[in-house]
């Protein structure tokens, strides 16, 4: 079973239902009008405004004639004017009624069509067959005003929903409409939707990057804040990766498209936000059940209360009709249907604005049950980028000389340690020499000739441990560092320590998680010594080192066997099994695609301090869902009996002079109140 994403009504997927696809997701609708509103919201909104422009002036004229301007044949004028409202602006309700019957389902349009038709047809019968009718009262004003009020409610709900989807709208607006494709020696402007993988595109200064790809020519700084949340522009040059919807700076870039359409990073983000709002969570199950039986139940109550007052309460036919109309009109199944999706949509939009992508609505409910969390070390607690943490040299060589020989020797290496040395040399302005006779020994190190000197760099497997002068320096930098020895012409010249720096927000994030009563673990493939050092720096007591990908998944199982709900945070392929095994998988956005696919949440800014923010926001969203459902249930439980006549013994049948109109007013506002309450999530400060 599915929910209509527009009105929230329950839709049977197995029937010949009305569907639409967007961003790889299939949506189901209770009526064609809901589908049109989903597929072309602006066009439908303009049609709604036209309906309001017709229904309100005519309804007010009907109201004035009914109570103030009695003239010859005024009843026929009322019949015509109200008929215009009933069958032109009100035609959408009849179409929805027909769609519901075709799909063997129910929807809100069914109640409105039945209620307003009952009032209008009864009044028409009084006018057209006055001698056959035992009464003379007409209720053209009720049918017209009910339609005008309900359309006004749709208008208000549309405005509220537009604000609710503003995060998605901003993402959609990031996509450029026209791009410049290189064709032979020329350039052709094409529609952005026509981009294909492999296309060569020109991105001019100030333009948006049209798709994910790689720079083939040129250099420029690119503003990636829309995707990463980071304000500093990033230098892009030949070989650099580009993300679609980011903004080019002052240089021109030629790029080759690697991902286009639904495969781009932006499209995936949009799909994730939409999917989180469209998937039902367990708390919605009761609302779904109520919605599926609601319309038949309301019609049953309307018929029973109407006949009851007519047969046993001496109400007369006019009052019996008004009882029926009031009950049918005051009911609002939409409030049940959109209570959860509205809060999920606003909440997931708020999360995406802060770089937190929630893939599934289940995360919202699950987050409050998480009582254990496993963090990977490299790339999660640490930045995942090695840097030189210290240099220990012998007396006859300086640090600069040691780095010169070491970095020069590593120029042909792609190892992360080599990159750390090259960066330190570049930072210090050391001019390097291209190595000769370069060779690499897997798992040990490299050797090369620099200016006629043989340089060897490696771990203790390749070079003996230095035990001479410099031991104190070596010991000082050993904590949390990987140490490599540098040998020049057979003599140990010194040691260089490299380490993976701890993220600035790691300690604060772990402290917040512990304050929430969550048991924090670090499970890493790194060695015990380094793992313990990093854990002590950030305040983690529970550590498992030397873990393989399967070991990480096994650690999750052991915690789950203790009855704990486990979240796993990771960024690499080796984290994927644990992310899949966990009750909640949280992927670091800067990590691999497979990690992001395995996670139910993606931290696009790669900040683990966003994890406690996720838990806090989830709690707020869940509270809003409960408030919305409480309103939906409370509204119908209180007002349905009033419409059915519970106040008649105290106030008499005169309550029905205004109750049909008040019913329409209340119903029109009910869904708007649910959406408006959800919009308060935008004010949550993370």
N, C-alpha and C positions, 0 to 999 in steps of 0.2 A: 504493500500500500504506500501511496505517496501523498504529499500535500501540495496543493496549488500554491506556487511561490508568490502569487499576487494576493489572493484572499485567504489562503491558509486552509481552504476546505479539503476534506478527505477525498482522495481520488483513487478508484480501483484501477491499478495498473493492468490487470488482466483483461479488462473490458476494452471495447473499441474506443479508447480515450483520446482526448485532444492532447497532442504533444508538440514539443519544440526542442531543438538541440542548440546548445551554445557552449563553446570552450570544452567540447568533449563530454558535456553532461546532458542528460535527457531530463526534461521537465514535463510534468503532467498538469493539465488544467481542467477545471470543472466546467468551463464555458469558453466559447470563442472570444468573448470580450476580454477575459483574463489573459488569454494567449496574445491578443493584439496589444494589450497594455504592456505585456512583457517584451514583445518583439519590437514594438514601435511606440514607446511611452510618450514621446512628445506629440505625435500625431493624435493619439488617443486623448491626451490631456487637452489639446485644442478642441477636439470633438466634445469633450466634457464641458469645456467653457461655453461652447455654442449651445449645448443643451441647457445649461444654467441660464444663459441669456434669454432663452425662450421660456423656460418653465417658471422662473420667478415673476416676471411681469404679468404673465397670464394668471398664475396662481393668486397673485395679489388682486388682480382684477376680479377673479372668481370670488375671492373672499369679500371684496367690497360690494359686489352685486348681491351676494348671498345675504349679507346682514344690513346693508345700507341703501341699496339702489333697486328697489322692486319696481319694475315697469312691465307693461304688457309683454307677454311671451319671454320674460327674463329667464324662465327655467330652460327654454330651448337654447338661449344664448349660453347659459351655464353648461348645458350638455355639449355644445360645440367647442367652447373654450377648453373645458376640462378634458374633452376627447382629444384635442390637439396635444395636451401635456401627456395624457395617458398613452397615446400611441405614437408619439414622435420622440420626445426625450425618454419616455418610459419604454420604448421599443427594445432597448438593450436588456431590460429585465425579462421580457418575453423570449428573446433570443437565448438568454441564459437558461431559462426554464426548459426550452426545447432541447438544448444541449444536455441538460441534466437527464431528461427523459431518454434521449438517445443513448447516453452512457450508463443508463440504469443506476444513476446516482442522485445526489441532492446537492443543492447549493443555495446561497443566500438569495439569488435572483428568483428562485422558486417561491420563497416566502413573500417577497415584495410583490411579485406578479400576482400571486393568489390574493394577498391582502388588498392591494389597490383595485384589482379587478372586482373583488366582491363589493367594495364600496361604490365603485363607478357603475357597475352593472345593475346593482340594486337601485341606485338613483336614476339611471336611465330607464329602468322599468317603471318607476313612479311617474316619470315625465311622459313616456311614450304610451303607457297603458294606465292612465289615471283611474279609470273606472274599474279596472281589474285589481288595482292595489287597494289594500285596506288602510294604508298610511299615506301621508303626503310629505313627510320629511325627506330631503335629499342631502347627500353628503359629497357633492362634487368638490367642495372646498377641501375635504379630508383627503380624497384621492390625489388631488393636484398638489397640495402642500406636502403630503407624504413623499411624493416623487421628488419635489424640489428640495426638501430637506435631506433626503437620502443622497441625492446627487451632490448637495453641498458637503455632506459628510465624505463622499468619495473625493471631492476636491481637496478638503482639508487633509484627508489621509494621504492623497498624492503628494501634497506639499511636505508632509511629515516624512513620507518615504523617500522623497527626493533628498531631503536633508540626511536621512539615514544612509543612503547609498552614495553620499558625497565622496567618501574615500574611494569607492570603486570608480566613480565618475572621473576623479582626478587621475587615477591610473589609466583609464581609457583615453583621456585627453593627452596623455604623454606620447601616444602613438602618432607619428607624422602621417600626413595624408599623401604627400608627393615625395618621390625620391629620384636621385639622379643615377641612372644605370649607364655604365660604360659599354658601348657597343662599337667594336672596331676602333677607329680613330675618333669617334664622336661620343656625345653624351645625349641620352634620351630621358626626358622626364616621364616617369610612369607612376601609376597608382601604387601606393605602398602595399596594397593587398596582392599585387602581382609579383612581389619579390619571391624568388626561388633560391634554394640552396645552391651555392656556387656562383651566384651573380657577383659581378664586380661593381661596386657602388662608389660614388664620390660624395663625401660629406663635407659641405662647405662650413666656414666659420659660423658659429652661433646656431647651427642646425642640430636637430635631434638625430641621434644614431638610429637608423631605421630597423635594425635587426641585430641579432647576436652574430659576431664574426671576428675576424682577425685583421689587423692593420697590415697592408701590403706595401704602402708607401706613405711617407709624410710623418709629421710629428705634431702633437697638440695636447694640451691639457683638457681633460674631459670631466665635467661635473657629474658624478655618479650618485649624488645625494638622494635622488628620487628612489633609487634601488637600495643603496647601502646605508643611507642615513648619514654618511660622513660628509662634512661640509667642505673639506679640502679637495680641490681638483686633483686628478691623477694623470700623470704624464703617460701618454700613449705614443708608442713609436713602432717601427717595423717589428712584427711578431707579437705585439701586445693584443690581448683579448679585449673585445668591445662588447658592451651590453646594450641591447636595444632600449630606446627611450631615454638614455642618458644624453647629456647636452655637450656638444663639441664646443671647444673654446675658440681661440684666435687663429688656429692653424687649419689647413686643409688635410683631409685624410682620404686615402683610397683603401677600401676594405673589401674582403671577400666574405660573403654571407655563409655562416656555418649552421645557423638555425633560423627558421622563418615561421611566420604564422603562429600556430598553437604551440610550437616547440620553443619559442623564445622565453627568456627569463620572465619578461613582463606578462606574457600570456599565461604562463604557469602560475604567477602570483595572483592574477585576476581569477583564474580558475579555482585556486585554493580558497580565496576569500568567498567566492560564490558557493563553493561546495560546502564550506563550513556552515553557511547560513541555510543551505537547502537540506542538509541531513538532519533527520529527527534524532533527538536524544531521548533517553528513557523517561525523563520527567514529563515528556510530551505524550507518552502512551495513553494516559488517562484522557487528555484533551482530544486525542485522535479518536478514541472510543466514543466519547461524548459527541464529537462532530459527526461521526458516521451515523448515529441514531437521532441526531438533534432535530433535523427538519421534520421527519415523520412524527417524532414525539410532539413537537410544537403544533403541527397541524392537528394531531389527535387532541391535545389540550384545548386548542381553539374550537374544534367541533364540539367537544364534550362540554366546555364551559358555555358556549353559545346555546346549545340545545338545553343544557341544564337550566339556564336563566329563562329561556323561552317556555319550556315545559313546566318547570316547577317554581320559577321565581316571578311569573307574571310580568316579564319584562317587555313583552311585545316584540314584534319582528324587527323594528328599527334598532332597538337596544341590542338584540341578539346579533344583528349584523355588525354593530360597533364593537361588541365583545370579541367577535371573531377577528375583525380587522385589527383591533388593539393587540391581541395576543400574537397574531402572526407578524405584525410589524415590529413590535417591541423586542422580539427575540433576535439575538445576534450570534450566530455560529462563527462568524468571522473572528470575533474576539478570541475564541478558543484557538482557531487555526493559526493566527498570526502572533499569538502571545510569545511563543518560543522563537520562531524565525526572525521576528523583528529585533529581539534582544540579541540574538546571535549575529545578525547582519551588522548592527551598530557596533557590537562588541568586537567582532572580528575585524571590522573596518578600523576601529580604534587601535587594535593590536597591530594591524598592518602599517598604520601610520607611524608606529613606534618600532618598526622592523621585526615584529613578531608575527609569523604566519601560522595561523591555526588551521590545519587541514580538515579536521573533523570536529563536529559539535560535541562528540563524546568526550573530548579533552576537557571541556568545561566542567562536566560532572565529575570526571575522573580526578581532576587536579586536586580537589578537596580531600580525596582519599589517599593520595600519595604520601607514604610515610618512610620511604627509602629512595635514595637517588645515587646512581653510579655515574661518576665523572671519569672520562678518559683524561690522560695527562696532556700529551702532546697535541697542540692545536685546540684544546678545550680549556684546561687550566692555564696552559702556557700558550704563547703566540704561535708556536709551530715553526718559528724562524730562528735558526741558530745565529749567535753573534759571539765574537771573541770576548771572553770573560776575564782573561788574564794572560800574562806572558811571564815566564820564568827563564832567565838567561844565565850563561856562564860569564865570568869576569871579562873575558877578552872579546865580547861581542855585545853590541847594544840591542835594545828591543827593536829599533828601526831596522837594523841590519838583519836581525832574525826574521822579522816580518817580510823584508825585501826578498830574502832567499825562499822563505816558505810560500809566500803568495805567488812569486814568479813560477815556482815549481808547480803550483796548483792551477795555473792558467788554463791548462787543457783538460782539467777535471770538472765534472758536473756534480760532484758530491756536495751535499749541504755544508760540510765542514770547509771545503774549498771555497764555497761562496762566502762563508763567514770571514775567512781570511782575506779574500779579495776585497770585500767591503771595508774591512778595517784598514787595509792598505790604501784604498781609495779615500777614505775619510781623513787619513793622515797625509795625503798628498804624495805618497811614495810612488815613484815611477818604476814600473816593473820591466823585466826582460823576458821575452818569449823563451820558454824552455826548449832544450834539445834532448834527444834520447829519452823521451817521456815513456814511462811504463807504469802499469797499475796492477797491483796484486789484490784480488778480491778478498775483502774482509780484513785486510791488513794495512795497506797504504799505497803510496806512490813513490817513484824515484825519477829524477830528471837531472840534467846538467845545466847549471846557470853560470855563465862567464867562466867556463872551464872547471867549475867545482861541482862535485857530485852531491846532490841533495836528496836525502831520503826522509820521508815523513810517514809516520804510522803509529799504530798502537803497540802495546807491549808484545804482541805476537810477532811484530816485525823488528822492533828495536828493544834492547834491554832497558830496564828502568834506570833512570839517572839517580844516583845516590850521593852525588857530590854537593858542592855549594849550590844553594838555591832551594834546598829541601823545604825550608820554611815558607817560601813563596809558593812552591808547588802545593804544599798542604793547605795553604790559605785559599787557593783557588780551586781546590779539588771538590769542595762541597757542591754538589749539584752540577758539576762540569764534566764534560768528556775531555780527557787529556790526550794530546798527541805529542810524540817526541819528534824533534827536528835534528837530523844528523847531517853535518857538512864534512865531506871528505873523510868519512869514517869516525868522526868525533861528534859526540852529543853536544849540540850547541844550546839546547834549551827545550822548553816545553811551551805549548800554546793550549790554553783551555778554552773550550767553546761550550756554551750553554743555551738552552731554550728559555728565554725570559718569561717570567710569570705575568699573566695579564693583570693590568692595573686594578680591575674590578673584581678579581677572583676572591681575594680575602673577604671583602665586604659581602659578596654574593653568598659565600659559604656560611658566613656568620648569620645572615638573614635566613638562610635555609634551616640552619640549626635552631634558630629562634622560633621557627614554625613547627618544631618538633620532628623534623625530617632527619633520618639517619643518613649521613653522608659518607660515601665510599669513593676511593680512587682506585680504579683497576686499570693497569697500564702494562704495555709490553716492555717498558724500559726496565733497567736493572734495579735491584732492591735499594741500593745506596742513593741513587738519584731520585727514585720515587719517594723514599722516606724524607729526603731533604725538601723536595717540593711540597709534600704533604704537610710537613711541619711549618713551612713558610705561610701556608694559607689556612691552617687550622683544621686539617683532616686527620682523624685518629685511625680510621679503618683503611688499610692499604693492601692491595694485592699487586705484586710486581711480577714481571716476566710472563704476563698472561698472553696467550694466543687468542685469536678471534673466538675460537670455540670455548676457551677458558672464560672469556668475558660473558658469553651467553650462559655458561654453567654457573657463574657467580650470580647472575640474575635469577636463575632457577632456584638456587639455594636460599636466596632471600625470599622468593615467592613461597618456597616450602615452609618458611616461618610464618606465613600468613600476611606478609607485607605486600603492599602495592608499590611497585618499583618503576621509577623513571630512569632512563639512561640518556646521558648526553654525550655525543661523540661527533667526530667530523670526518672520519676516514672509512675506507672500505673495510678495514679490520673491525670497525664498530658496528657494521651493518647487522651481523647476526644478533648481537646484544640489543640493538635498537628494535629489531623485529620481535625478539623474545619478550621485551619489557612490556609492562602494562601501558607505559607512555614513552614513546621515543622522541627525543628532542635533538635535532640536528643543527650543528653550527653552520651558518650560511656560507662561510668561506671554505667549507669542506667539499668532499667529492659528491658527484651527482647521486651515487648509490646510497650514500648516507642520508642525503636530503630526501630521496625517495622512500627510504625505510622509516624516517621519522614522521610522527604525527604533527610535530611542531617544528618550524624552521626559524632559527634566530638569524635573521639576515645581516644584522650588524656584528655578528660573532662576539657578542658580549654576554658572558654568563650571568651578569647582574640582571639580565632580562628574564632569567628563570623565576626569581621571586616575584618579579613584576607580572609574569604570566599567571602565577598562582593567585596573586591579588586581583588581577583583572577578571580571571575566571570566577572567583568568588563573587565579584560585583555583578557579572553577567548572570550567574545562577540566581542571585537575589532578585534581579530584574525579572527573570523568567517566572519566578515564584510569585512576585507581585502582580505580573500581568495575568497569570492564571487565576490568582485569587480574585482579581478584578473581574475577569471573564465569568468565573463561577458565581461570584457574589452578585454581579449585575443581573444575570439571568435568574438566579434563585430569588432575588428580591422583587424584580420587576415583573416577571411572568405571573406570579399570583395576583399582583395589583391589576395587571391587564385583564386577568381572568375574572376579576370582580371581588377580591377579598375586602375592598373598602366599601362595597355597596351597602352592607348592613349599617355602617356608621354614617356614610355620606349620601347614600341614595344613588339612583341611576343617573343623577346629574353629572357625576364624574365623567361620564362618557361624552359629555358635550365637548370636552377638550382632550380627553385621554388619547384618542387616535393620533392627534397632532403631536402631543407630548411624547407619545411612543416613538413616532418617526424621528423627533428631535433627539431623543435619548439613544436610539439605535444608530443614528447618523454619527453621533459623537463617540460611541463606544470603542470602535476600532481605532479612531484617531487618538483616543486617550492611551490605548495600549502602545501605539507607535511613539507617541510623545513621551511617555514614561521611559521607553527604551532609549530615546534620544538623550536622556540625562546621562547615559554612559559616556557621552562625549566629554562631559565635564570631569571625568575621573582623571586624577593626576597620577601619572606613573613615574 
